[in-house]
Amino acid sequence: MEEASQIRVVYMSLFVLLRCSTLCLNDADKCIVDSELSVVSSRRVNHIKKVECVGEKEKVREIPSSPLQVLRRWGCDDDEISKLFTRRPALQRANVAQLEFKLSLLKPLGITSSDLVKILNCRPRFFSCRIHLVLDERINYFMEILGSKEVLRRVIIRNPSLMLYDLDDKIKPAIEFYKGLGCSQQDLVTMLISRPTLIPRTNFNKEKFEYIQKTGVTRESKMFKYVAAIIGVSRMETIEEKVRNLEKFGFSEEEIWHLCGKCPILLSLSVEKVQRNMTFVIASMKLPAHSVVKHPCLLLLNLESRLKPRADLVKRVLEMRLKPLIKEVNIFTALRMSEKRFLKVYVMCHPKDIADELMEFYEKSKNMKRLAEKYKKYIRKGFPF
């Protein structure tokens, strides 16, 4: 009995040993097979190829496996791809086939990789939309209106949503309306580029037509398209608020509309900007409020980077009894000069020590803008100085 039990133990040990060996071999085989499959899978992900039959020959075309590869193949460099992914992180997980298809629609329009960055900066969800819907009809219509593919490219970059608006309900009615006002093809091009929201926001009523008449601008005038466009896209409440704001500085309604006819872009300025510029013109420059009627640039120029630094420097030059390079130049001319011209007339024409002093004063005055921006940033975050 004891011998039989010993034999049984030996058999059991051999069985276990053989079973373990078999398991190990099977596991090893499985690992090898899994490894091979993973390599094949990896190759399939990173290097997918599509075989196309061309006559009797086979043409092999690599199919990109990720949005990154799609964008690289389309012509984007690493910097542009980084900007695209930063602006629209979901683009990194986009469907490869759909992305490649949508990019293929943009190529015939002359859209470049740098244009693509501008488009996504303006409309981050651009590739999430169905830009292929009635595309041919849309392109043909715009080509008829704008006259060339290059102009269409520029218009799309300014407002990518032109590829998305309903053609029959939004685009055509707006274009036909401005045509009815007497706008020519070139006028429409200018309006679409200067006012990207012209299509979706155009809304006219009796009061708006009266506003256009008050400006004194006729349909034959070169300014008519700008006046019509900016009044057309503005809300009635906004227009009325901006008119009331100018009335506070002593302007009559007639003077305000005459000024808007002369410089329509004034209606696009915020109430705050007009208040700040007007306050500086009256309080610091000691000019009458009505100076802006003759010189609208006093309201258009940036206060911190242009208006204040130049006014301060001209004042400093006069206080030091210095003469500018050009005799009898006035402050309004100085404000409209290019930066290079302004420095040549008021700074570089003096001896080096004086020029250095004036330049330091000018740079310090311009740096006040950065300090103001930093202050606003900290205030928004709730940090005390």
DAFENPE-V931520 format. One record per helix or strand. SS is the DSSP state (~ for helix, > for strand). FROM is the first residue (numbers start at 1). LEN is the number of residues. Records with the same first field share a line. If there is no record, write none. Layout:
BEGIN
SS = FROM-LEN  FROM-LEN
END
This chain:
BEGIN
~ = 2-45  67-8  78-10  89-5  96-12  113-10  126-3  135-12  149-10  160-4  167-14  185-10  198-4  206-10  224-10  236-12  253-10  264-5  271-13  291-4  297-4  303-17  331-6  339-8  352-30
> = 48-7  57-7
END
